[in-house]
Amino acid sequence: MNRQAYANWRGHRISLMWEPHRKADPADVVTSVHSYCFYEGKIVLVHVKDRGFNIPGGHIDPGETPEEALLREVYEEAYVTGELAYIGAVRVDHTENEKFVDGGKYPRIGYQLFYRMDITECLPFMRQNETLSRIWVEPEEVPYVMDDHEIALLVLKEALNQKTGSGVAGTK
């Protein structure tokens, strides 16, 4: 599978490049953080309003580290906590996007950071935030449930090969 793909996000053609184990440079603009979260051999997917089923994640609030933001997002969307291990980044490149607007919400080149979480606590699903539901799927079923670009499957493959332990311990 190719490490580069193109995605159509709301009519914008965007280049995506999977960079496993790439460490974020201080000059990089990190636009979001995401995690494949594992519990008893299954992966949690959340149904976010207007986006369908996907892995938990989101934007970093001012003053948060990427790990703090991810722990918050995973809790808010899936109501789970756990231990994180960093697995890599997706380079999101708008250079070929004819509709790109300089100075807009996203940079011309930004990064989405990806982690694996081994869930240590699964809490009751409260539906208090943007997610409508959560489901547990076998890893091999993810491509049939999650409607996303092919890079997401490369990230999943890396998550399956990665174990936590030296990562960030999550608490809530």
For each residue, the residues with C-beta under 8 A, 3 or more apart:
1: 150 153 154
2: 5 150
3: 17 18 19 151 154
4: 15 16 17 18
5: 2 15 16 149 150 151
6: 13 14 15 16
7: 13 14 16 149 151
8: 11 12 13 14
9: 12 14
10:
11: 8 99
12: 8 9 94 97 99 100
13: 6 7 8 96 97 98
14: 6 7 8 9 92 93 94 97
15: 4 5 6 91 92 93 94 95 96
16: 4 5 6 7 90 91 92 93 149 151
17: 3 4 90 91 93 151
18: 3 4 88 90 151 154 155
19: 3 22 88 89 90 91
20: 87 88 154 158
21: 86 87 88
22: 19 88 89
23:
24: 28 30 66 89 111 113
25: 28
26:
27:
28: 24 25 110 111
29: 107 109 110 111
30: 24 33 60 66 110 111 112 113
31: 59 92 106 107 110 111 112
32: 57 58 59 60 112 113
33: 30 57 58 60 66 67 69 70 73 112 113 114 115
34: 55 56 57 58 70 112 113 114 115 155
35: 55 56 57 70 74 84 114 115 116 117
36: 43 55 114 115 116 117 155 156 159 160
37: 43 44 55 56 74 78 80 82 116 117 119
38: 41 42 43 116 117 118 119 159
39: 42 44 80 118 119 122 136
40:
41: 38 138 139
42: 38 39 136 137 138 139
43: 36 37 38 55 136 137 138 139 142 156
44: 37 39 55 56 78 80 119 134 135 136
45: 53 54 55 134 135 136 137 142 145 146
46: 53 54 55 56 77 78 131 133 134
47: 51 52 53 131 132 133 134 135
48: 51 52 54 77 130 131 132
49: 130 131 132
50:
51: 47 48 54
52: 47 48 146 147
53: 45 46 47 135 145 146 147
54: 45 46 48 51 57 146 147 148
55: 34 35 36 37 43 44 45 46 146 152
56: 34 35 37 44 46 73 74 77 78
57: 32 33 34 35 54 70 73 74 77 112
58: 32 33 34 69 73 76 77
59: 31 32 69
60: 30 32 33 64 65 66 69
61: 64 69 72
62:
63:
64: 60 61 68 69 72
65: 60 68 69
66: 24 30 33 60 69 70 113
67: 33 70 71 84 115 168
68: 64 65 71 72
69: 33 58 59 60 61 64 65 66 72 73
70: 33 34 35 57 66 67 73 74 84 113 115 117
71: 67 68 74 75 81 84 168 170 171 172
72: 61 64 68 69 75 76
73: 33 56 57 58 69 70 76 77
74: 35 37 56 57 70 71 77 78 80 81 82 117 170
75: 71 72 78 79 80 81 172
76: 58 72 73 128 129 130 131
77: 46 48 56 57 58 73 74 129 130 131 134
78: 37 44 46 56 74 75 125 131 134
79: 75 122 123 124 125 126 134
80: 37 39 44 74 75 117 119 121 122 123
81: 71 74 75 119 120 121 123 170 171 172
82: 37 74 117 118 119 120 121 164 170
83: 117 118 120 164 165 167 168 169 170
84: 35 67 70 71 115 116 117 164 167 168 169 170
85: 115 116 117 118 162 163 164 165 166 167
86: 21 113 114 115 167
87: 20 21 114 115 116 155 158 159 162
88: 18 19 20 21 22 113 114 155 158
89: 19 22 24 111 112 113 114
90: 16 17 18 19 111 112 114 151 155
91: 15 16 17 19 109 110 111
92: 14 15 16 31 106 109 110 111 112
93: 14 15 16 17 96 108 109
94: 12 14 15 97 100 106 107 108 109
95: 15 108 109
96: 13 15 93
97: 12 13 14 94 100
98: 13
99: 11 12
100: 12 94 97 104 108
101: 104
102: 108
103:
104: 100 101
105:
106: 31 92 94 110
107: 29 31 94 110
108: 93 94 95 100 102
109: 29 91 92 93 94 95
110: 28 29 30 31 91 92 106 107
111: 24 28 29 30 31 89 90 91 92
112: 30 31 32 33 34 57 89 90 92
113: 24 30 32 33 34 66 70 86 88 89
114: 33 34 35 36 86 87 88 89 90 155 158 159
115: 33 34 35 36 67 70 84 85 86 87 167
116: 35 36 37 38 84 85 87 158 159 162 163 164 167
117: 35 36 37 38 70 74 80 82 83 84 85 164 170
118: 38 39 82 83 85 163 164
119: 37 38 39 44 80 81 82 122
120: 81 82 83 170
121: 80 81 82 172
122: 39 79 80 119
123: 79 80 81 126
124: 79
125: 78 79 133 134
126: 79 123
127: 131 132 133
128: 76
129: 76 77
130: 48 49 76 77
131: 46 47 48 49 76 77 78 127 134
132: 47 48 49 127
133: 46 47 125 127
134: 44 45 46 47 77 78 79 125 131
135: 44 45 47 53 145
136: 39 42 43 44 45
137: 42 43 45 141 142 145
138: 41 42 43 141 142
139: 41 42 43 142 156 160
140: 143
141: 137 138 144 145
142: 43 45 137 138 139 145 146 153 156
143: 140 146 153
144: 141
145: 45 53 135 137 141 142
146: 45 52 53 54 55 142 143 152
147: 52 53 54
148: 54 152
149: 5 7 16 152
150: 1 2 5 153 154
151: 3 5 7 16 17 18 90 154 155
152: 55 146 148 149 155 156
153: 1 142 143 150 156 157
154: 1 3 18 20 150 151 157 158
155: 18 34 36 87 88 90 114 151 152 158 159
156: 36 43 139 142 152 153 159 160
157: 153 154 160 161
158: 20 87 88 114 116 154 155 161 162
159: 36 38 87 114 116 155 156 162
160: 36 139 156 157
161: 157 158
162: 85 87 116 158 159
163: 85 116 118
164: 82 83 84 85 116 117 118 167
165: 83 85
166: 85
167: 83 84 85 86 115 116 164
168: 67 71 83 84
169: 83 84
170: 71 74 81 82 83 84 117 120
171: 71 81
172: 71 75 81 121
